[in-house]
């Protein structure tokens, strides 16, 4: 009886809401603004492609009409279709348009928040222009926004170190307008490479990946800058605590459009409080180091960096352009280009030595995309891309080698990594019946990669240099068959056949995704995929004077660097009723081809060893919307286990370096008239690290004091848990004919700073280089030498970070 009463109460509340009468008065107002105003006053949410409505201006003056009548008026005024898909959700589409097809797969609008929707193929669609306010953020940064999705996170608070369901960042495939990217961040990855103005839409896969995606074993992030030719020129400008940003979208003719996006930092001219907070995080690497019993280690924990003893100069810039041609209804051509550049110069005066770092990274990209509509049921697509990545890192150490009171260049370390990747894709889409689709494709790509690692000591006339140039030619065929069931379920199966020349192997990668509605409110889902990756990053750090950790890309060769492969199965349930979403997804992954150099162990491992990993996890999302207020909670459980059988004095299984057992996040957003407020809190388990069992000062072969260390089991202890509180406030207003927005945000409001990672710089030195023989041995082999701990480097979390922004649009 109680349940019947609740259902009846909800039913009548919907009827009453629909029958409530309101006044609507708009004069030459953008439809987008009208919709946002309507959503703020009614418990209704809209889903639409922003390009469809952003050029539409309306004038309406009606009094005492219901919202249903008002929507009918909007349909008449705009020529658009306002389709009701639930009591609180409306889809806006042009009649008989490709946009209807694009939205057909959406099963939950506002899956996490406005602009983040869930599709029935398991992917998550992000519409950047529809994204609402997010805690701690002033712009819709795609790399930060997707971290609200359970199972997507970073261990170092960066925008680019994204881990999807336990995979490392280099295991994610990132595409921008079909350009494959090998670097996605500015300023050591703290800021996203993607200009918020230049990211129109994105598709994210955590599992059940489409067969058209390959070459990576973790997540997919596919970003588009848009494809609409605007009737009127549009533009915008933004300034915040880090950079200046602007864009223009203009029509060159009725069939041609041009986009230009540009951004540049100004920290090399003026250093804001926002920039200073990030500088402290990146360069402050010292702290009290202890053994597992809490005893303080009497050694150098870093070079005692401080702003007074150092100088840093940082700048970044990026530019994106796009040319759109639509000669007729059957053809569309897009040409995109991007260029990004980072430069970081840093020097530190440590008293008796000066350290100088210089890091330059850049991306260049160009893509061509042609879509042709052969018939109403047949489409073809040809795309080609060029991608280039360059990284050059030099570290100089200056000391008074000649004891004449002047500093001499005593050591030079260089790390250089260059990649050129070119490819072409052919894809055919066939609508067999109204509910069945077939996709077939072929991909060809060539990757050339070179690495240079060198160390030079001018006064000793010693120079070590390693140069390697590798290439890989990829040929891939893929097919995908999808059938939509009558009850809005979906079976999507695919297969990918690929050959990598660097491995001389043919590989088969099956994919399947199944979604089935058990009832109107509950959907069951299951997915399986097998994937391979012929390229990965190694972390070369421990035995040099480099301050910044340097990741180098290497191609798999099945000798030193094995092929990465994974099998993943996932399944769960999705509950949706009115304004409540509950999503539970469990997954199991097996990874093969890991190495001790590609996973960044905190303690130095002397030999390159191959291993495996198993990942078990559960992602839970709960989201509720009440009028202008939204709250969403995300929880992830992970159990990541490494197995490296050839490591000595190591358990057969131990926690992975990225094993974050528990992660919880709660976010709130409230809209009041022109104001938007967001508050979010997150907490997670601390990173696993290797403890120091014992540390003893001994005399080395040169008669000098040296610290001998004995490490405990790998990753057998953890750092303190991480948590922080973030907030944002936005205010929308107008200045004459300009729309404007003022924003302020705060990261880590209560300024809790804790170590996120610890790295030990230690090695077994030969006796003629200050080594120490293990007691009872001659020290003639590496195994008979003590491990000497030279330095402990601690990576800390970001402190209190304010930011302020102003945006203007025309």
Helices and strands as residue ranges (DSSP letters): H 2-19, E 21-30, H 31-41, E 45-48, H 50-53, E 57-66, H 67-78, E 80-86, E 89-94, H 98-103, E 106-108, E 116-119, E 124-127, G 128-130, H 142-145, G 146-148, E 152-154, E 162-164, G 169-171, E 173-176, E 179-180, E 185-186, E 191-192, G 196-198, E 201-205, E 220-224, E 234-239, E 243-253, E 256-265, H 273-283, G 307-309, E 310-328, E 331-349, E 353-375, E 378-399, E 408-433, E 436-457, G 458-460, E 462-484, E 490-500, E 505-517, E 522-533, E 535-540, E 550-555, E 564-577, E 580-595, E 610-626, E 629-643, E 654-655, E 662-672, E 675-684, E 688-689, E 692-699, E 705-711, E 717-718, E 722-735, E 738-747, E 755-763, G 767-769, G 782-784, E 788-796, E 801-809
